[in-house]
Amino acid sequence: MTNTTKPDIRPANPRFSSGPCAKRPGWSLQALEDAALGRSHRAKVGKTKLQQAIDETRE
């Protein structure tokens, strides 16, 4: 087994960790206002969002 050494320097971003990534500057919870969280892609709202994404990538 290999021994891992502690890094000599810390990351420049103090919020850096092994958990979720730090949010970009200016991010707010309102960004998720119309998100279909907890919904299946088979639900009407999911199908609509999926079709919208498909249409936008074709342009």
C-alpha distance matrix in Angstrom:
0.0 3.8 6.6 9.4 12.8 16.0 18.6 21.5 24.1 24.9 26.2 29.9 30.5 30.2 29.9 26.7 24.0 21.7 24.8 27.8 28.9 31.6 35.0 37.1 39.9 42.9 41.2 42.9 42.8 46.1 44.2 43.4 47.0 47.7 44.3 44.3 41.4 40.8 43.2 42.8 43.4 46.2 48.0 51.0 49.4 46.2 48.3 50.3 47.4 45.8 49.1 49.5 46.1 47.1 50.4 49.1 46.6 49.5 51.5
3.8 0.0 3.8 6.3 9.5 12.9 15.2 18.0 20.7 21.7 23.1 26.8 27.7 27.5 27.6 24.3 21.9 20.0 23.4 26.4 27.0 29.5 33.0 34.8 37.5 40.7 39.2 41.1 41.4 44.6 42.7 42.2 45.9 46.7 43.4 43.7 40.9 40.7 43.1 42.9 43.3 46.3 48.1 50.8 49.0 45.9 48.0 49.8 46.6 45.1 48.4 48.6 45.1 46.2 49.4 47.8 45.3 48.3 50.1
6.6 3.8 0.0 3.8 6.4 9.8 12.6 15.2 18.1 19.2 21.0 24.8 25.7 25.2 25.6 22.5 20.2 18.8 22.3 25.5 26.1 28.2 31.9 33.8 36.1 39.4 38.1 39.9 40.3 43.7 41.9 41.6 45.3 46.4 43.2 43.8 40.9 40.8 43.4 43.5 44.2 47.3 48.7 51.4 49.4 46.4 48.8 50.4 47.1 45.9 49.3 49.2 45.8 47.2 50.3 48.5 46.2 49.4 51.0
9.4 6.3 3.8 0.0 3.8 6.7 9.1 12.2 14.7 15.6 17.3 21.0 22.0 21.6 22.0 18.9 16.8 15.7 19.3 22.4 22.7 24.7 28.4 30.1 32.5 35.8 34.6 36.5 37.1 40.4 38.7 38.5 42.2 43.4 40.4 41.1 38.3 38.5 41.2 41.4 42.0 45.2 46.5 49.1 46.9 44.0 46.4 47.8 44.4 43.4 46.8 46.4 43.0 44.6 47.6 45.6 43.5 46.7 48.1
12.8 9.5 6.4 3.8 0.0 3.8 6.4 8.8 11.8 13.2 15.5 19.0 20.5 20.0 21.0 18.2 16.6 16.3 20.0 23.1 23.0 24.4 28.2 29.7 31.7 35.1 34.3 36.3 37.2 40.6 38.9 39.1 42.7 44.2 41.4 42.5 39.7 40.1 42.9 43.4 44.0 47.3 48.4 50.8 48.4 45.7 48.2 49.3 45.8 45.0 48.3 47.7 44.4 46.1 48.9 46.7 44.7 48.0 49.1
16.0 12.9 9.8 6.7 3.8 0.0 3.8 6.5 8.9 9.8 12.4 15.9 17.3 16.5 17.8 15.2 14.0 14.4 17.9 20.9 20.7 21.7 25.5 27.1 28.7 32.1 31.5 33.5 34.5 37.9 36.5 36.8 40.4 42.1 39.4 40.7 38.0 38.6 41.5 42.4 43.0 46.4 47.3 49.5 46.9 44.4 47.1 48.0 44.4 43.9 47.2 46.4 43.1 45.1 47.8 45.4 43.6 47.1 48.0
18.6 15.2 12.6 9.1 6.4 3.8 0.0 3.8 5.6 7.1 9.5 12.9 14.7 14.6 16.3 13.6 13.2 14.2 17.8 20.2 19.3 20.1 23.7 24.8 26.3 29.9 29.6 31.9 33.3 36.5 34.9 35.6 39.1 40.9 38.3 39.9 37.4 38.4 41.2 42.0 42.4 46.0 46.8 48.8 46.0 43.5 46.1 46.8 43.1 42.6 45.8 44.8 41.5 43.4 46.0 43.4 41.6 45.0 45.7
21.5 18.0 15.2 12.2 8.8 6.5 3.8 0.0 3.8 7.0 10.0 12.6 15.2 15.1 17.6 15.4 15.7 17.3 20.7 22.9 21.7 21.8 25.3 26.1 27.2 30.8 30.9 33.3 35.0 38.2 36.7 37.7 41.2 43.1 40.7 42.5 40.1 41.4 44.1 45.1 45.4 49.0 49.7 51.6 48.7 46.3 48.9 49.4 45.7 45.3 48.4 47.1 43.8 45.9 48.2 45.5 43.8 47.2 47.6
24.1 20.7 18.1 14.7 11.8 8.9 5.6 3.8 0.0 3.8 6.7 8.9 11.7 11.9 14.6 12.8 13.9 16.1 19.1 20.9 19.2 18.9 22.2 22.8 23.6 27.3 27.6 30.1 32.0 35.0 33.6 34.9 38.3 40.3 38.1 40.2 37.9 39.4 42.2 43.4 43.6 47.3 47.8 49.4 46.4 44.2 46.8 47.0 43.3 43.1 46.1 44.7 41.5 43.7 45.9 43.0 41.5 44.9 45.2
24.9 21.7 19.2 15.6 13.2 9.8 7.1 7.0 3.8 0.0 3.8 6.5 8.4 8.2 10.9 9.2 10.6 13.3 15.9 17.6 16.0 15.5 18.8 19.6 20.5 24.0 24.2 26.5 28.4 31.5 30.2 31.4 34.8 36.9 34.8 36.9 34.6 36.2 39.0 40.4 40.7 44.4 44.7 46.3 43.2 41.2 43.9 44.1 40.3 40.4 43.5 42.0 38.9 41.3 43.5 40.6 39.3 42.9 43.1
26.2 23.1 21.0 17.3 15.5 12.4 9.5 10.0 6.7 3.8 0.0 3.8 5.4 6.7 8.8 6.8 9.1 12.0 14.2 15.2 13.0 12.4 15.6 16.1 17.2 20.8 20.9 23.5 25.5 28.5 26.9 28.3 31.7 33.7 31.6 33.9 31.8 33.6 36.2 37.6 37.7 41.5 41.7 43.2 40.0 38.0 40.7 40.7 36.9 37.0 40.0 38.4 35.3 37.8 39.8 36.9 35.6 39.2 39.4
29.9 26.8 24.8 21.0 19.0 15.9 12.9 12.6 8.9 6.5 3.8 0.0 3.8 6.2 8.9 8.2 11.5 14.7 16.3 16.6 13.8 12.3 14.8 14.6 14.9 18.6 19.4 22.2 24.6 27.3 25.9 27.7 30.9 33.0 31.4 34.0 32.1 34.3 36.9 38.4 38.4 42.2 42.2 43.4 40.1 38.3 40.9 40.6 36.8 37.2 39.9 38.0 35.1 37.7 39.4 36.2 35.3 38.8 38.6
30.5 27.7 25.7 22.0 20.5 17.3 14.7 15.2 11.7 8.4 5.4 3.8 0.0 3.8 5.4 5.6 9.3 12.7 13.5 13.4 10.7 8.7 11.3 11.6 12.1 15.6 16.0 18.6 20.9 23.7 22.5 24.1 27.3 29.6 27.9 30.5 28.6 30.8 33.5 35.2 35.4 39.1 39.0 40.1 36.8 35.2 37.9 37.6 33.8 34.4 37.3 35.3 32.5 35.3 37.1 34.0 33.3 36.9 36.8
30.2 27.5 25.2 21.6 20.0 16.5 14.6 15.1 11.9 8.2 6.7 6.2 3.8 0.0 3.8 5.5 8.3 12.1 12.7 13.3 11.5 9.5 12.3 13.5 13.8 16.9 17.1 19.0 21.0 24.1 23.3 24.7 27.7 30.3 28.7 31.1 28.9 30.9 33.8 35.8 36.3 40.0 39.7 41.0 37.6 36.2 39.2 38.9 35.2 36.0 39.0 37.2 34.6 37.5 39.4 36.4 35.9 39.6 39.6
29.9 27.6 25.6 22.0 21.0 17.8 16.3 17.6 14.6 10.9 8.8 8.9 5.4 3.8 0.0 3.8 6.3 9.8 9.6 9.7 8.2 6.2 9.3 11.4 12.3 15.1 14.5 16.2 17.8 21.1 20.3 21.3 24.4 26.9 25.1 27.4 25.1 27.1 30.0 32.0 32.7 36.3 36.0 37.4 34.0 32.6 35.6 35.5 31.9 32.7 35.8 34.1 31.6 34.6 36.5 33.8 33.3 37.1 37.2
26.7 24.3 22.5 18.9 18.2 15.2 13.6 15.4 12.8 9.2 6.8 8.2 5.6 5.5 3.8 0.0 3.8 7.2 8.1 8.7 7.0 6.7 10.4 12.2 14.0 17.1 16.3 18.3 19.7 22.9 21.6 22.4 25.8 27.9 25.7 27.7 25.4 27.1 29.9 31.5 32.0 35.7 35.7 37.3 34.2 32.3 35.2 35.3 31.7 32.0 35.2 33.7 30.9 33.6 35.8 33.1 32.2 36.0 36.4
24.0 21.9 20.2 16.8 16.6 14.0 13.2 15.7 13.9 10.6 9.1 11.5 9.3 8.3 6.3 3.8 0.0 3.8 5.3 7.6 7.5 8.6 12.3 14.9 17.0 19.8 18.4 19.9 20.6 24.1 22.8 23.0 26.5 28.4 25.9 27.5 24.8 26.0 29.0 30.4 31.2 34.8 35.0 36.9 34.0 31.9 34.9 35.4 31.9 32.0 35.5 34.3 31.5 34.1 36.6 34.2 33.2 36.9 37.7
21.7 20.0 18.8 15.7 16.3 14.4 14.2 17.3 16.1 13.3 12.0 14.7 12.7 12.1 9.8 7.2 3.8 0.0 3.8 6.9 8.0 10.4 13.9 16.6 19.3 21.9 19.9 21.3 21.5 24.9 23.4 23.1 26.7 28.2 25.3 26.5 23.6 24.4 27.3 28.4 29.3 32.7 33.2 35.4 32.7 30.4 33.4 34.2 30.8 30.6 34.1 33.4 30.5 32.8 35.6 33.5 32.3 35.9 37.1
24.8 23.4 22.3 19.3 20.0 17.9 17.8 20.7 19.1 15.9 14.2 16.3 13.5 12.7 9.6 8.1 5.3 3.8 0.0 3.8 6.4 8.8 11.8 15.1 17.8 19.9 17.5 18.4 18.2 21.7 20.4 19.8 23.3 24.9 22.1 23.2 20.2 21.0 24.1 25.5 26.6 30.0 30.2 32.4 29.7 27.6 30.7 31.5 28.1 28.2 31.8 31.1 28.4 31.0 33.7 31.7 30.8 34.5 35.7
27.8 26.4 25.5 22.4 23.1 20.9 20.2 22.9 20.9 17.6 15.2 16.6 13.4 13.3 9.7 8.7 7.6 6.9 3.8 0.0 3.8 6.6 8.8 12.1 15.1 16.9 14.2 15.2 15.0 18.3 16.8 16.2 19.8 21.4 18.6 20.0 17.3 18.6 21.5 23.0 23.9 27.4 27.5 29.4 26.5 24.5 27.6 28.1 24.7 25.0 28.5 27.5 24.9 27.7 30.2 28.2 27.5 31.2 32.2
28.9 27.0 26.1 22.7 23.0 20.7 19.3 21.7 19.2 16.0 13.0 13.8 10.7 11.5 8.2 7.0 7.5 8.0 6.4 3.8 0.0 3.8 6.3 9.0 12.2 14.5 12.3 14.2 14.9 17.9 16.0 16.3 20.0 21.6 19.1 21.0 18.8 20.6 23.2 24.7 25.1 28.8 28.8 30.4 27.3 25.3 28.2 28.4 24.7 25.0 28.3 27.0 24.2 27.0 29.3 26.9 26.1 29.9 30.6
31.6 29.5 28.2 24.7 24.4 21.7 20.1 21.8 18.9 15.5 12.4 12.3 8.7 9.5 6.2 6.7 8.6 10.4 8.8 6.6 3.8 0.0 3.8 6.5 9.0 11.5 9.9 12.0 13.4 16.4 14.9 15.9 19.3 21.4 19.5 21.9 20.0 22.2 24.9 26.7 27.1 30.8 30.4 31.6 28.3 26.8 29.7 29.5 25.8 26.6 29.7 27.9 25.4 28.4 30.4 27.6 27.3 31.1 31.3
35.0 33.0 31.9 28.4 28.2 25.5 23.7 25.3 22.2 18.8 15.6 14.8 11.3 12.3 9.3 10.4 12.3 13.9 11.8 8.8 6.3 3.8 0.0 3.8 6.5 8.2 6.2 8.6 10.4 13.1 11.4 12.9 16.2 18.3 16.8 19.6 18.1 20.9 23.2 25.3 25.5 29.1 28.5 29.3 25.8 24.6 27.5 26.9 23.2 24.4 27.2 25.2 22.9 26.2 27.8 25.0 25.0 28.8 28.8
37.1 34.8 33.8 30.1 29.7 27.1 24.8 26.1 22.8 19.6 16.1 14.6 11.6 13.5 11.4 12.2 14.9 16.6 15.1 12.1 9.0 6.5 3.8 0.0 3.8 6.3 5.7 9.2 11.9 13.7 11.6 14.0 17.0 18.9 17.9 21.0 20.1 23.2 25.1 27.1 26.8 30.4 29.9 30.3 26.7 25.6 28.1 27.1 23.4 24.6 27.1 24.7 22.4 25.6 26.8 23.7 23.8 27.5 27.0
39.9 37.5 36.1 32.5 31.7 28.7 26.3 27.2 23.6 20.5 17.2 14.9 12.1 13.8 12.3 14.0 17.0 19.3 17.8 15.1 12.2 9.0 6.5 3.8 0.0 3.8 5.6 8.9 12.4 13.8 12.5 15.5 17.9 20.2 19.8 23.2 22.5 25.7 27.7 29.9 29.7 33.2 32.3 32.5 28.8 28.0 30.6 29.3 25.7 27.2 29.5 26.8 24.8 28.2 29.0 25.7 26.2 29.7 28.9
42.9 40.7 39.4 35.8 35.1 32.1 29.9 30.8 27.3 24.0 20.8 18.6 15.6 16.9 15.1 17.1 19.8 21.9 19.9 16.9 14.5 11.5 8.2 6.3 3.8 0.0 3.8 6.4 10.2 10.8 10.1 13.4 15.2 17.7 17.9 21.5 21.2 24.7 26.4 28.9 28.7 32.1 30.8 30.7 26.9 26.6 29.2 27.6 24.2 26.2 28.3 25.3 23.9 27.4 27.9 24.8 25.7 29.2 28.2
41.2 39.2 38.1 34.6 34.3 31.5 29.6 30.9 27.6 24.2 20.9 19.4 16.0 17.1 14.5 16.3 18.4 19.9 17.5 14.2 12.3 9.9 6.2 5.7 5.6 3.8 0.0 3.8 7.0 8.3 7.1 10.0 12.3 14.8 14.6 18.1 17.5 20.9 22.7 25.2 25.3 28.6 27.4 27.5 23.7 23.3 26.1 24.7 21.3 23.3 25.7 23.0 21.5 25.1 26.0 23.1 24.0 27.6 27.0
42.9 41.1 39.9 36.5 36.3 33.5 31.9 33.3 30.1 26.5 23.5 22.2 18.6 19.0 16.2 18.3 19.9 21.3 18.4 15.2 14.2 12.0 8.6 9.2 8.9 6.4 3.8 0.0 3.8 5.3 5.8 8.2 9.8 13.0 13.1 16.6 15.9 19.3 21.3 24.2 24.6 27.8 26.1 26.2 22.4 22.5 25.5 24.1 20.9 23.3 25.7 23.2 22.2 26.0 26.8 24.2 25.5 29.0 28.5
42.8 41.4 40.3 37.1 37.2 34.5 33.3 35.0 32.0 28.4 25.5 24.6 20.9 21.0 17.8 19.7 20.6 21.5 18.2 15.0 14.9 13.4 10.4 11.9 12.4 10.2 7.0 3.8 0.0 3.8 5.2 5.8 7.3 10.7 10.6 13.7 12.8 16.1 18.2 21.3 22.2 25.1 23.2 23.5 19.9 20.1 23.4 22.1 19.3 21.8 24.4 22.2 21.5 25.2 26.3 24.1 25.6 29.1 28.9
46.1 44.6 43.7 40.4 40.6 37.9 36.5 38.2 35.0 31.5 28.5 27.3 23.7 24.1 21.1 22.9 24.1 24.9 21.7 18.3 17.9 16.4 13.1 13.7 13.8 10.8 8.3 5.3 3.8 0.0 3.8 5.2 5.0 8.5 9.7 13.1 13.2 16.8 18.2 21.3 21.8 24.6 22.4 22.1 18.3 19.1 22.1 20.3 17.7 20.6 22.8 20.3 20.1 23.9 24.4 22.4 24.3 27.5 27.1
44.2 42.7 41.9 38.7 38.9 36.5 34.9 36.7 33.6 30.2 26.9 25.9 22.5 23.3 20.3 21.6 22.8 23.4 20.4 16.8 16.0 14.9 11.4 11.6 12.5 10.1 7.1 5.8 5.2 3.8 0.0 3.8 5.6 7.7 8.1 11.8 12.2 15.9 17.1 19.8 19.8 22.8 21.1 20.8 17.1 17.2 20.0 18.4 15.3 17.9 20.1 17.6 16.9 20.7 21.4 19.1 20.8 24.2 23.8
43.4 42.2 41.6 38.5 39.1 36.8 35.6 37.7 34.9 31.4 28.3 27.7 24.1 24.7 21.3 22.4 23.0 23.1 19.8 16.2 16.3 15.9 12.9 14.0 15.5 13.4 10.0 8.2 5.8 5.2 3.8 0.0 3.8 5.6 5.0 8.4 8.5 12.2 13.5 16.4 16.8 19.7 17.9 18.0 14.3 14.4 17.6 16.4 13.5 16.1 18.7 16.8 16.2 20.0 21.1 19.4 20.9 24.3 24.5
47.0 45.9 45.3 42.2 42.7 40.4 39.1 41.2 38.3 34.8 31.7 30.9 27.3 27.7 24.4 25.8 26.5 26.7 23.3 19.8 20.0 19.3 16.2 17.0 17.9 15.2 12.3 9.8 7.3 5.0 5.6 3.8 0.0 3.8 5.7 8.8 9.8 13.3 14.1 17.2 17.8 20.1 17.7 17.2 13.5 14.7 17.7 16.0 13.7 17.0 19.1 17.0 17.3 21.0 21.6 20.2 22.3 25.4 25.3
47.7 46.7 46.4 43.4 44.2 42.1 40.9 43.1 40.3 36.9 33.7 33.0 29.6 30.3 26.9 27.9 28.4 28.2 24.9 21.4 21.6 21.4 18.3 18.9 20.2 17.7 14.8 13.0 10.7 8.5 7.7 5.6 3.8 0.0 3.8 6.4 8.8 12.2 12.0 14.8 14.8 17.0 14.6 13.8 10.0 11.3 14.1 12.2 10.2 13.6 15.5 13.6 14.3 17.8 18.4 17.4 19.7 22.5 22.7
44.3 43.4 43.2 40.4 41.4 39.4 38.3 40.7 38.1 34.8 31.6 31.4 27.9 28.7 25.1 25.7 25.9 25.3 22.1 18.6 19.1 19.5 16.8 17.9 19.8 17.9 14.6 13.1 10.6 9.7 8.1 5.0 5.7 3.8 0.0 3.8 5.6 9.2 9.3 12.0 12.2 14.9 13.0 13.1 9.4 9.5 12.8 11.8 9.2 11.9 14.6 13.3 13.2 16.7 18.0 17.1 18.7 21.8 22.5
44.3 43.7 43.8 41.1 42.5 40.7 39.9 42.5 40.2 36.9 33.9 34.0 30.5 31.1 27.4 27.7 27.5 26.5 23.2 20.0 21.0 21.9 19.6 21.0 23.2 21.5 18.1 16.6 13.7 13.1 11.8 8.4 8.8 6.4 3.8 0.0 3.8 6.4 5.7 8.5 9.2 11.6 9.5 10.2 6.9 6.8 10.4 10.3 8.5 10.8 13.7 13.3 13.5 16.4 18.1 18.0 19.5 22.2 23.5
41.4 40.9 40.9 38.3 39.7 38.0 37.4 40.1 37.9 34.6 31.8 32.1 28.6 28.9 25.1 25.4 24.8 23.6 20.2 17.3 18.8 20.0 18.1 20.1 22.5 21.2 17.5 15.9 12.8 13.2 12.2 8.5 9.8 8.8 5.6 3.8 0.0 3.8 5.5 8.7 10.4 13.0 11.4 13.0 10.2 9.5 13.2 13.8 11.7 13.4 16.7 16.5 16.1 19.0 21.1 20.7 21.7 24.7 26.1
40.8 40.7 40.8 38.5 40.1 38.6 38.4 41.4 39.4 36.2 33.6 34.3 30.8 30.9 27.1 27.1 26.0 24.4 21.0 18.6 20.6 22.2 20.9 23.2 25.7 24.7 20.9 19.3 16.1 16.8 15.9 12.2 13.3 12.2 9.2 6.4 3.8 0.0 3.8 6.8 9.7 11.7 10.4 12.9 11.1 10.0 13.6 15.1 13.6 14.7 18.0 18.6 18.2 20.6 23.0 23.1 23.8 26.7 28.4
43.2 43.1 43.4 41.2 42.9 41.5 41.2 44.1 42.2 39.0 36.2 36.9 33.5 33.8 30.0 29.9 29.0 27.3 24.1 21.5 23.2 24.9 23.2 25.1 27.7 26.4 22.7 21.3 18.2 18.2 17.1 13.5 14.1 12.0 9.3 5.7 5.5 3.8 0.0 3.8 6.6 8.1 6.6 9.3 7.9 6.8 10.2 11.9 11.1 12.1 15.1 16.1 16.2 18.2 20.5 21.1 22.1 24.5 26.5
42.8 42.9 43.5 41.4 43.4 42.4 42.0 45.1 43.4 40.4 37.6 38.4 35.2 35.8 32.0 31.5 30.4 28.4 25.5 23.0 24.7 26.7 25.3 27.1 29.9 28.9 25.2 24.2 21.3 21.3 19.8 16.4 17.2 14.8 12.0 8.5 8.7 6.8 3.8 0.0 3.8 5.1 5.3 8.7 8.6 6.2 8.7 11.5 11.1 10.9 13.8 15.6 15.5 16.8 19.5 20.6 21.1 23.2 25.6
43.4 43.3 44.2 42.0 44.0 43.0 42.4 45.4 43.6 40.7 37.7 38.4 35.4 36.3 32.7 32.0 31.2 29.3 26.6 23.9 25.1 27.1 25.5 26.8 29.7 28.7 25.3 24.6 22.2 21.8 19.8 16.8 17.8 14.8 12.2 9.2 10.4 9.7 6.6 3.8 0.0 3.8 5.5 7.9 7.8 4.4 5.8 8.9 8.6 7.5 10.4 12.5 12.3 13.2 16.0 17.3 17.7 19.6 22.2
46.2 46.3 47.3 45.2 47.3 46.4 46.0 49.0 47.3 44.4 41.5 42.2 39.1 40.0 36.3 35.7 34.8 32.7 30.0 27.4 28.8 30.8 29.1 30.4 33.2 32.1 28.6 27.8 25.1 24.6 22.8 19.7 20.1 17.0 14.9 11.6 13.0 11.7 8.1 5.1 3.8 0.0 3.8 6.5 8.2 6.1 5.9 9.5 10.6 9.6 11.5 14.2 14.7 15.1 17.4 19.4 20.0 21.4 24.0
48.0 48.1 48.7 46.5 48.4 47.3 46.8 49.7 47.8 44.7 41.7 42.2 39.0 39.7 36.0 35.7 35.0 33.2 30.2 27.5 28.8 30.4 28.5 29.9 32.3 30.8 27.4 26.1 23.2 22.4 21.1 17.9 17.7 14.6 13.0 9.5 11.4 10.4 6.6 5.3 5.5 3.8 0.0 3.8 5.5 5.1 6.1 8.6 10.0 10.4 12.2 14.2 15.3 16.4 18.2 19.9 21.2 22.7 24.8
51.0 50.8 51.4 49.1 50.8 49.5 48.8 51.6 49.4 46.3 43.2 43.4 40.1 41.0 37.4 37.3 36.9 35.4 32.4 29.4 30.4 31.6 29.3 30.3 32.5 30.7 27.5 26.2 23.5 22.1 20.8 18.0 17.2 13.8 13.1 10.2 13.0 12.9 9.3 8.7 7.9 6.5 3.8 0.0 3.8 5.4 5.2 6.2 8.7 9.9 10.6 12.3 14.3 15.3 16.4 18.3 20.1 21.3 23.1
49.4 49.0 49.4 46.9 48.4 46.9 46.0 48.7 46.4 43.2 40.0 40.1 36.8 37.6 34.0 34.2 34.0 32.7 29.7 26.5 27.3 28.3 25.8 26.7 28.8 26.9 23.7 22.4 19.9 18.3 17.1 14.3 13.5 10.0 9.4 6.9 10.2 11.1 7.9 8.6 7.8 8.2 5.5 3.8 0.0 3.8 5.5 5.1 6.3 8.6 10.0 10.6 12.4 14.3 15.4 16.6 18.6 20.3 21.8
46.2 45.9 46.4 44.0 45.7 44.4 43.5 46.3 44.2 41.2 38.0 38.3 35.2 36.2 32.6 32.3 31.9 30.4 27.6 24.5 25.3 26.8 24.6 25.6 28.0 26.6 23.3 22.5 20.1 19.1 17.2 14.4 14.7 11.3 9.5 6.8 9.5 10.0 6.8 6.2 4.4 6.1 5.1 5.4 3.8 0.0 3.8 5.4 5.2 6.0 8.5 9.8 10.6 12.2 14.2 15.3 16.6 18.5 20.5
48.3 48.0 48.8 46.4 48.2 47.1 46.1 48.9 46.8 43.9 40.7 40.9 37.9 39.2 35.6 35.2 34.9 33.4 30.7 27.6 28.2 29.7 27.5 28.1 30.6 29.2 26.1 25.5 23.4 22.1 20.0 17.6 17.7 14.1 12.8 10.4 13.2 13.6 10.2 8.7 5.8 5.9 6.1 5.2 5.5 3.8 0.0 3.8 5.5 5.1 6.0 8.5 9.9 10.4 12.1 14.1 15.4 16.6 18.8
50.3 49.8 50.4 47.8 49.3 48.0 46.8 49.4 47.0 44.1 40.7 40.6 37.6 38.9 35.5 35.3 35.4 34.2 31.5 28.1 28.4 29.5 26.9 27.1 29.3 27.6 24.7 24.1 22.1 20.3 18.4 16.4 16.0 12.2 11.8 10.3 13.8 15.1 11.9 11.5 8.9 9.5 8.6 6.2 5.1 5.4 3.8 0.0 3.8 5.5 5.2 6.2 8.7 9.9 10.5 12.3 14.4 15.6 17.1
47.4 46.6 47.1 44.4 45.8 44.4 43.1 45.7 43.3 40.3 36.9 36.8 33.8 35.2 31.9 31.7 31.9 30.8 28.1 24.7 24.7 25.8 23.2 23.4 25.7 24.2 21.3 20.9 19.3 17.7 15.3 13.5 13.7 10.2 9.2 8.5 11.7 13.6 11.1 11.1 8.6 10.6 10.0 8.7 6.3 5.2 5.5 3.8 0.0 3.8 5.5 5.0 6.2 8.7 9.9 10.5 12.4 14.4 15.8
45.8 45.1 45.9 43.4 45.0 43.9 42.6 45.3 43.1 40.4 37.0 37.2 34.4 36.0 32.7 32.0 32.0 30.6 28.2 25.0 25.0 26.6 24.4 24.6 27.2 26.2 23.3 23.3 21.8 20.6 17.9 16.1 17.0 13.6 11.9 10.8 13.4 14.7 12.1 10.9 7.5 9.6 10.4 9.9 8.6 6.0 5.1 5.5 3.8 0.0 3.8 5.4 5.1 6.2 8.7 9.9 10.8 12.6 14.8
49.1 48.4 49.3 46.8 48.3 47.2 45.8 48.4 46.1 43.5 40.0 39.9 37.3 39.0 35.8 35.2 35.5 34.1 31.8 28.5 28.3 29.7 27.2 27.1 29.5 28.3 25.7 25.7 24.4 22.8 20.1 18.7 19.1 15.5 14.6 13.7 16.7 18.0 15.1 13.8 10.4 11.5 12.2 10.6 10.0 8.5 6.0 5.2 5.5 3.8 0.0 3.8 5.4 5.0 6.1 8.6 10.0 10.8 12.9
49.5 48.6 49.2 46.4 47.7 46.4 44.8 47.1 44.7 42.0 38.4 38.0 35.3 37.2 34.1 33.7 34.3 33.4 31.1 27.5 27.0 27.9 25.2 24.7 26.8 25.3 23.0 23.2 22.2 20.3 17.6 16.8 17.0 13.6 13.3 13.3 16.5 18.6 16.1 15.6 12.5 14.2 14.2 12.3 10.6 9.8 8.5 6.2 5.0 5.4 3.8 0.0 3.8 5.4 5.1 6.1 8.7 10.1 11.1
46.1 45.1 45.8 43.0 44.4 43.1 41.5 43.8 41.5 38.9 35.3 35.1 32.5 34.6 31.6 30.9 31.5 30.5 28.4 24.9 24.2 25.4 22.9 22.4 24.8 23.9 21.5 22.2 21.5 20.1 16.9 16.2 17.3 14.3 13.2 13.5 16.1 18.2 16.2 15.5 12.3 14.7 15.3 14.3 12.4 10.6 9.9 8.7 6.2 5.1 5.4 3.8 0.0 3.8 5.5 5.1 6.2 8.7 10.3
47.1 46.2 47.2 44.6 46.1 45.1 43.4 45.9 43.7 41.3 37.8 37.7 35.3 37.5 34.6 33.6 34.1 32.8 31.0 27.7 27.0 28.4 26.2 25.6 28.2 27.4 25.1 26.0 25.2 23.9 20.7 20.0 21.0 17.8 16.7 16.4 19.0 20.6 18.2 16.8 13.2 15.1 16.4 15.3 14.3 12.2 10.4 9.9 8.7 6.2 5.0 5.4 3.8 0.0 3.8 5.5 5.3 6.4 9.1
50.4 49.4 50.3 47.6 48.9 47.8 46.0 48.2 45.9 43.5 39.8 39.4 37.1 39.4 36.5 35.8 36.6 35.6 33.7 30.2 29.3 30.4 27.8 26.8 29.0 27.9 26.0 26.8 26.3 24.4 21.4 21.1 21.6 18.4 18.0 18.1 21.1 23.0 20.5 19.5 16.0 17.4 18.2 16.4 15.4 14.2 12.1 10.5 9.9 8.7 6.1 5.1 5.5 3.8 0.0 3.8 5.5 5.3 6.8
49.1 47.8 48.5 45.6 46.7 45.4 43.4 45.5 43.0 40.6 36.9 36.2 34.0 36.4 33.8 33.1 34.2 33.5 31.7 28.2 26.9 27.6 25.0 23.7 25.7 24.8 23.1 24.2 24.1 22.4 19.1 19.4 20.2 17.4 17.1 18.0 20.7 23.1 21.1 20.6 17.3 19.4 19.9 18.3 16.6 15.3 14.1 12.3 10.5 9.9 8.6 6.1 5.1 5.5 3.8 0.0 3.8 5.4 5.5
46.6 45.3 46.2 43.5 44.7 43.6 41.6 43.8 41.5 39.3 35.6 35.3 33.3 35.9 33.3 32.2 33.2 32.3 30.8 27.5 26.1 27.3 25.0 23.8 26.2 25.7 24.0 25.5 25.6 24.3 20.8 20.9 22.3 19.7 18.7 19.5 21.7 23.8 22.1 21.1 17.7 20.0 21.2 20.1 18.6 16.6 15.4 14.4 12.4 10.8 10.0 8.7 6.2 5.3 5.5 3.8 0.0 3.8 5.5
49.5 48.3 49.4 46.7 48.0 47.1 45.0 47.2 44.9 42.9 39.2 38.8 36.9 39.6 37.1 36.0 36.9 35.9 34.5 31.2 29.9 31.1 28.8 27.5 29.7 29.2 27.6 29.0 29.1 27.5 24.2 24.3 25.4 22.5 21.8 22.2 24.7 26.7 24.5 23.2 19.6 21.4 22.7 21.3 20.3 18.5 16.6 15.6 14.4 12.6 10.8 10.1 8.7 6.4 5.3 5.4 3.8 0.0 3.8
51.5 50.1 51.0 48.1 49.1 48.0 45.7 47.6 45.2 43.1 39.4 38.6 36.8 39.6 37.2 36.4 37.7 37.1 35.7 32.2 30.6 31.3 28.8 27.0 28.9 28.2 27.0 28.5 28.9 27.1 23.8 24.5 25.3 22.7 22.5 23.5 26.1 28.4 26.5 25.6 22.2 24.0 24.8 23.1 21.8 20.5 18.8 17.1 15.8 14.8 12.9 11.1 10.3 9.1 6.8 5.5 5.5 3.8 0.0
